[in-house]
Amino acid sequence: MPIQPIRLFGDPVLLTPAAAVVDFDKELRTLVADLIDTMHDAPGAGLAAPQIGVGLRVFVWDIDETLGHLINPSLDLSDEMQEGEEGCLSFPALSYETPRSFRAIAKGWNMHGEPITVEGTELLARALQHETDHLDGILFIDRLSAEDRKLAMKEIRESEWFGLAKEIGSEPTIKVSPHSILGSGL
């Protein structure tokens, strides 16, 4: 399957909640395959559909030699927390200690529309939470302390990749309405 470009921080698709999958068809299976190939090529431990510009509730992971995917997930999280280094393919070379639940139970469907449950602790729990966040338009930097988020944003602004969304044309465009606003607006 073709490897897809990964959307970088600044692309609005990363902040937009994804739509639920309703058709478990060939296109969905192709999307899962594209996500897996793109994740492995990056390389990464997980990848959500919005990260390749597809606004659907689908993600994949490859943790501890276990490859999986989940569609339309919901999470049950433990109260026990863990701190751990976390990064994201949409933030090249950026990682920070990020608080996450120690244990996660994810329920959803596989690409054939069969219900599945995935239980994980530590790294798998972190990946399930991180990728589900992507489907909700939440980024890992949103989970950082105020101090760490400020440091992360400084590091992002100084990075070589920041601003590439504009260069590759994925920055939001502003359109002017052809309709009269009749004095209501700027």
Order of alpha helices (4+ residues) and beta strands (2+ residues): alpha-beta-beta-beta-beta-beta-beta-beta-alpha-alpha-alpha
